[in-house]
Structure formats: C-alpha cells, structure tokens
C-alpha cells in the first residue's frame, strides 16, 4: 500500500520527476536506466518490499543509513528484481549463457540456474542461481518468493545425477546455499509455515553432503577436486587440487554436522584442513596447488588471491562460528606470515612458500576480499589502506580487472575480464559497518552505478570480456545475486543485521553465530545476547571480533589510563583501531583472558601464543 500523490500504472516518469514527487534531492542516474523509470515497476517494488509513500517522502526501507542512501539502495533492489521475457519478476537470469541471449542450460556440471516455469521435462539441473538467491530473498524481506522457491526445490531438485562437479564450488554454492536457507527458514524471525516446510532443504543438503564423502577417501585425507555425484570418484580422476579447494570446506560441512548430528561431514573437512596446515613451510606459508594422493606441493608460489584466498578466510570464520582455539592458532600464524612475506605497503604480492621471496607483483580481483577479513580481525587501519588502493583501480577502469601487473602498472595481457566479482563490495560493507564512515557509502554508490552502466543488459547483468573495451560476454555467475547484490543492499540498508549475528561464507551465505555451536566454554559464560557487549556508562566501546564469549574472571590493566571493561575479563586496546607501538597499548582478550601483545605489523592480538 502506498499513499501521497497517485501514480497510475504504466506511466513512464523521468527520474527527476519521480524524485521530486518523493521530495528527495536528485542523484546521478545510471545510464542503463535511460533516465526514466516505470511507475508500475516502482509500484511493484514498493508493494513487494512494503515501501510507503507518506507525505511525498520515501520511508520504511532503504533509508537506514541516511536519506541520501535510499536511491542507490532502490537501484540495487531493481537490479535483483529483473524482468524475464515471460514477464515473471524473479531473481535474476540464468547462470550460463545469460543476459544477452536469456537462455538456460540444463547440465549440472555447469552449475547453472533457471526460470521456475516452462522447464523441459527432462530437466536435471542444479538450480544454482535459485539456490544461491534464497538468502538474498530473505534479506530483502520477500518471504513469499522465498517460500515459493523453497517449495519448488523441495519438489524438483535431485542430486542423483551422473555429473562430475567441482567439490569446492558445489560446497560453497549449493551446500552452503541449502544449509543457510534451511536455517533462515526455521529460525524465529523468518520461519516458514511448519505445514509447508518440513526440513526439505536440510534433507537435500544432507544427501549432497553424503555424496561428498567419497572424495575424502585418499591416503592424505585431502579431498579430490572433482567427484561424480552419482558414482563417486571416477577412474583416472585428476589428483591435483588447490589450497582453497581442500581448505575451505569447514564452514558448510561443519554447519551440516551440527544440524544433522552426523559428524562425518565436519570430521572429513577438519581432517583435510589439519593435513593442509601440516604441509606449511617453516615460514608458515602454503603453496597454491598440491597432489591429494602424495600430499606434495605442486605450485610453491602463493599469495592471498586465487587458489588460496578462502583458506585464510575460513580459518578466521571457523573460529568465530565454532569457537575452537585450533582455528585461531592456525589463522594467527598464517596472518602474521602473510603480513611479513606478502605485504608491500597497501599491496600484497605473491611469494615462494619456501623462501618468502617475491615471485609475482600483481593484483588479482579476488584479493579485494582481504580488507573485509582484516576488519573481522580488528586491523581496520590496514584494511582501509588496501581497500582504497583497490577502489582506485576500480575507478581507473570502471571495474576491477581480473589481474593487474603492479610492477609494470598495466593490465595482464590476457586476463582483462571482469566476471562481476563481489569482493570489493564485500570489503566495503565490512568497513562501513566497522567505521560508519559515509565515504564507503559513496564507494558503494559508485559500484552500483558502474554495474548498471557497463554490465546491465535486458536479461540481467553480463560479465565483461575486456575492461578496455567493455565488451560483454553472455554469462552471469550465480554469485552476482548471492553476493554482489546482497552486500550492496546491506551497505545501504543494514536493518536485516540489527539484533542478529551472522558469519558470511565465502559465497555470501548466512550462518548464525550460535552458542550451541561453541564448545570452548561452559554455557554459563556465554552471553545470552550475542549482538552486544556490556557497556560502561559514557564509555561505550566495541569488543573485537574475537570477543564473542566471556571469561569467568574479572581482570583490569594497570599502569595506563582507565578503560571500560566490556566483559568479565575483557579490557579494550588503547586505540579503537587496535593499532599499537608497544605491548602496553594492548588490552586483555575476553575469549581467553590473556594479555594481548603488539604484533610485528603493529596491531594488538594474541601473538605471544603463536605455536
């Protein structure tokens, strides 16, 4: 329902007129919108998202971060609710052969998606974009479409197909999407009717997880990169995999174990992670590719980009989600090594894991996730420094190219493409949440405008084949809706996160931080409200990302100015950005009740306890 001036269906309004009706100042209109906006489209979005026009003002959603932010937020909503040729308003086009041709494929191997209606009778696809978009529907508050999608998947999706799939991709996209959607379907806030939802997504996830298990049957415990969902590991299957491929399974498979009570999933992922960590060099560095049978490295050069990125991410997030000291110890050692051997100012080059010597001075688009991970750690200043450099590259080309040669200040001769990667938007969201600096909202608006200007087509959004010409290719990855649109939407409207505490998987799927999933401390010492910390009057401060639990004793720091104690033992660092010059500037960690020390990179942490 909407009020104020009546807008008739099918009226085409110039965007300036539309904004004047809403009594909001004018913004730069993305060229892809053509300077006009269908009032019927606006009415549709207003109805589906429960927007309200009251006294010519735009209210309810898309204004949580200031009135100026509602318009880019609305554009993101319009990006998600793309029209198809059949006039069905739904989440995005198909994942393979999309956008320009607006057609779908039906091969599970390609991990694609589809429109809900008019599928061929012999369809046996994986419905990838639909699965990946489930949590995005919940974030937008469209529970009607969420329920519709869940019911369709319950009746039509099967994994008993003769298809060779990539274990890592299927884990983060399909298993992660199903597990996250099941949790969102059954929690107290977004619960679907018990008469219509009876854990069907969890049943599908468990079935898929069981089909993963044969991949781990290797001498090393490291899983094969490829597996046939129906027949298991095929004869003469390649034994090569990546560090990310075997070290980024613990979140999804760990969550599945906790939901089903079948700990084979978590045990397999943890065994692989431990084996991988045991293969690190004396410098605490890992390579990029390895052999799962021999357990030997095949590529010694490594960095924080492709082939390794999510390994670091999952060490940190596994600690937050499951609370095992083992994950933190691994991450702490690995992070120090990265800062010591890969970092050069705000940039991160690649280096040989055996010697620490630089090998390739290049920026890869996947590296843009790193500032977001640093925010979780509390190293906000370093995160901001790198993020600004990544954004400068975005501004230079309009998007981030897949690979940029830092030592030559030029594009890679062959990797000039941009496949709609979301990592810069992800880090922008994290930094805004940590700092509330409105500059990050401007970054987000710039990303939104670039996507609409360069990549929007009739059927959705297409990848860029060459950033120098902005020539498009007929492809839209499912992570565009799972991650890019979700991060941008939450940047401008974070109301979904209020009162909640989630960990985002590497594919942008939401997993809740739950006390029942932590085994490290007695129940009595875990806060009942995981979204806030105790505050001393007039001295409200934020605990670090590690401070999700409370220790049993009260400890104070002496010799320095008084500080607010945020938990039973937590003492904040001297500086809010956690930077330091000496150990005396660091506080006491609430998770372990241990004194934090100043690292070689100049920030506070539990560096004294590195194994």
Beta strands, then each sheet from edge to edge (+ up, - down):
strand 1: 12-14
strand 2: 36-38
strand 3: 52-54
strand 4: 57-59
strand 5: 81-83
strand 6: 89-91
strand 7: 164-166
strand 8: 226-228
strand 9: 240-242
strand 10: 289-291
strand 11: 297-299
strand 12: 301-302
strand 13: 343-344
strand 14: 347-348
strand 15: 351-352
strand 16: 362-364
strand 17: 403-405
strand 18: 410-411
strand 19: 456-457
strand 20: 460-461
strand 21: 464-466
strand 22: 471-472
strand 23: 502-504
strand 24: 510-512
strand 25: 597-598
strand 26: 604-605
sheet 1: 1+ 2-
sheet 2: 3+ 4-
sheet 3: 5+ 6-
sheet 4: 7+ 8-
sheet 5: 9+ 10- 11+
sheet 6: 12+ 15-
sheet 7: 13+ 14-
sheet 8: 16+ 17- 18+
sheet 9: 19+ 20-
sheet 10: 21+ 22-
sheet 11: 23+ 24-
sheet 12: 25+ 26-
end
